[in-house]
């Protein structure tokens, strides 16, 4: 099952993947932008490694910093693919053979057709990561309009990331959320025509991937997830991220069953 993450540069796509995988796997944060496609998939061994496109050489990955340096040193085309192999024992989603694909920002390349041909046509689920501090851009919309013309009713989740920023202006929080929610639902229902209004409501979330990852790393150390400095309303954002994951896993399971059924049907013909 392949899951592709898209959105504008620095919206937090890598952070969302890290939060879901409960580990700092992909470089993220200040000073780093993903400059090519990065695919994370599970292996049975204990040592993580990466393989660059056009090479069979396994490069050891002992730290996220080392991985960031390796990616920065390479002058990679933005549509090229780096495969990161991560031990399944460290992440339950990878044990279920889910493959995560991180992408450069949709605002950095005019070659969206190449991206779709090379990385999207076999994706089971798409996650659009938005910056909740701004509104959805034309580049983000255009990309998914193109995807929906090539794929029949793609499964799309929309994450309004960095929602923790809203804690500093509580008086505007609900009105801003309602505005974002309405725009996201209209995008899925009226523009892309990939969901009913009820389905779309179940596909739009307000989260903070950075906070979620921090909390999960604390939990792994045996500390309470709310230890440390977190913005007001963290608990609600954390629950919303977990709700997204539940619905995401349900969607993945249905896709897996449908794929198996289609394979059996085609064999029976």
N, C-alpha and C positions, 0 to 999 in steps of 0.2 A: 504494500500500500504506500503510494507516494503522496506526500503533502508538500505543496509549494507555497512559500511565503513571499508576498510582494508588498510594495509600498514605496513611499518616497525615501530618499537617503536620510539616515539618522532618525527614522520613526521608531526604531527599536525592534526590527525584525529578528536580529540575532539574539537580543535579550529575551524575546518571547520564546524562541527555540530553547535557549539555555534554561529558562524557567520551567518549560515543559519537561526537559530532560533532567532537571534538578541538579545541574552542574554547570560550571563555567567551561563550556566546550568551545563555543565560537567566540572569537574576539569581539568585544562590544564596548560601547561607552565613548568617552571623550577621546578624540584623536584617532579613532578607528572607523573606517567605513569599509563595508564589504565591496571589494573591487572585481569580483567574479562570482560565478555560482559555486556554492559550497554544499555538497551533499553529505549528510551524516547518516551512516547506516551501521547496524550492529555486527559484531564478530564474536566468535566463541572464545577467542584468546583473552589474555590479560593486558596486552600492550596495545595502546592506541597508535595508529599510524595514518599517514595520508599518501595519496597517489595523485600526481598531477596528470592532466589530460595529455595523452600521447606518450606516456611513460609507464613502465611497469615497476619502477623503483619504489620501494616502500620507505618513506621517510618517517623516522620516529617523531612522535609528538609527546613530549614530556610535560609541556605546560602550554597554557593558552597564549602566554607571551611569546613563546617560541613559535607557535603556529602563526600568530599575527606577524612576526618578523619574517617568517618564511613566505607568507602571502604578499607582504609589502615589497620584498626583494624581487619577486617575480613580476615582470612586466606582462601580466596576463590580459588577454582580450576579455572584455566584460562578459562575453557570452561563453567563455571557456569554463570547464567544470573541474573543481578539485574535490576528490572523494576523501572524506574523513571516516575512518573505520574506528568505531568506539566499542569497547567491551560491553556486551549485552548485560552482563552481571551488574553493571552500574546503572542501568536504566530499564524500567519495566516496559516502556513503549517500544524500545528497540528490540526487546524479546519477542514482541508481537509482529516483528518484521515490518515495522513502519519505518519509512525512509523520509528524512526531512531535507528539503532543499531551500537554502537561503539564497537570496538574489541581491544584485546591486540595486540601487534605487531606480525606480521606473523613470525618474527624471534625468538619468545620466546617459541614456542611450537612445538614438533614434531607431535602432535595429530591433524593434519589438517583434517583428515577424520572425526573425531568427530565433529570438528567445522562446517564442511560442512553439515554433517547429522543433527546437532542440530540447526544450525542458518542460513543456506544458501539456503536450497532447496526450501523454500517458499519466498525467497527475489525477489522483482520485479526489483530492480535496485541495482547495485554495484558501489561504488565509490572507486577507487584506489587512495590513497593519497600518492604521492611521495615527497621526499625532493629534490627540484630543485638544491640544492648545490651538489648533488651526482647523480649517475646513478641508474637506476632500478636494483634491486638485484635479484639473483637467487631465494631467498625465496619468493619474491613478485611474480615473474613469475610462480614459481611452484604452488603456491596457486591457481592462476587463471587458470592455465592449468588443475588442478584437478577439479575446479568448472565447466569449460567448457566441461569436459567429462561427468559430471553428469546432467548438465542443457543444454537444447537446446538453443543456441545463447543467452546467458545472456546479459542483457543491462549493459554495463560498461562505466563509465565516468572516465577519468584520470585527476587528478589535480596535476600539478607541483607546490607544495606549497612552501612558503618561497622565492618566486621569487623576493621579495624586496631586497634580498642579492645581486642580480645582479646589483643594482643601484651603488654599490661601484666600479664596473668594467665595465663602459659603453662601453669601446672599444671592449669587448668580448661578450656583451649582445646578439647581433643578431646571432652570430655564435653558441653560446651555446644554444640559444632558438631553432635554426634550427636543431641542433643535437638532442636535447631532443624530439622535435616534430617528427622527422623522426623515432626515436627509438620507441616512443609510438605508432605511426601509424602502423609501421611494426609489433609491438607486437599484436595489435588488428586485423590487416588484415592478415598477413602471418603466425603468430604463432598460435593465438587462432582461426582465421577464423570466427570471430563474426561480422565483419563489412566490408563494401566496403571501398576503400580509401576515397571516398567523405564523407561517414558516419563517418569514424574515425576522419577526420579533424574537424568535428563538435563535437567531444567528448573529445578533448584534450585542456586543459586550463592552463594558467600560472597566478598564484594568490598569494596573501598573506592573509591568513585567519585572522591572528592576526591584520593586518591593517584594514581589512574589519570590524571586530568586534569593534575595537576602534572607527572607523568612525560612525558605526551605534549606538553605545552607546552615542556618542556626539550628533548625530541627535536627539535622543530621549530626550536629555537635551535641545534641541532647539539651539544647536551650529552648526556651519558649519562643515562638515565631515573632512575638511582638517586642522582644528585647531590642534595645537600641532606639535610635531616633527615626520614627516613621511619622508621616503626616496623618492628621486626623482622618478618620474614616477608613483606615487601613483594613480593618476586619471585613468591611463590606466589599472592598476591592479584591481582597484575597478570596472571599467566598465566590465572587463573580468570576474570577479566574478559574476556580475549581469547577464552577458551573459550566464554563466554556469547555473545559477539558472533558467533562462528562458527556456533553452533547457532541463534542468532537469524536470521542471514542465510539459513541453510538453510531455516528455517521460512518466512521471507518469500518465498523463491524458490518453494517448493512452493505457497504460497498464490497467488502470481502465476500459476503454471501452471494451477492449479485454476480460478481466476477466468477466465482466457482460455478454457479448455476449456468452462466453463459458458456463457460468452458465445457461443461458436461453436455449442454445442448448442442454445441458445435461438433463435439465428438460423435454425438448420436445421429447426426445428419448423414 
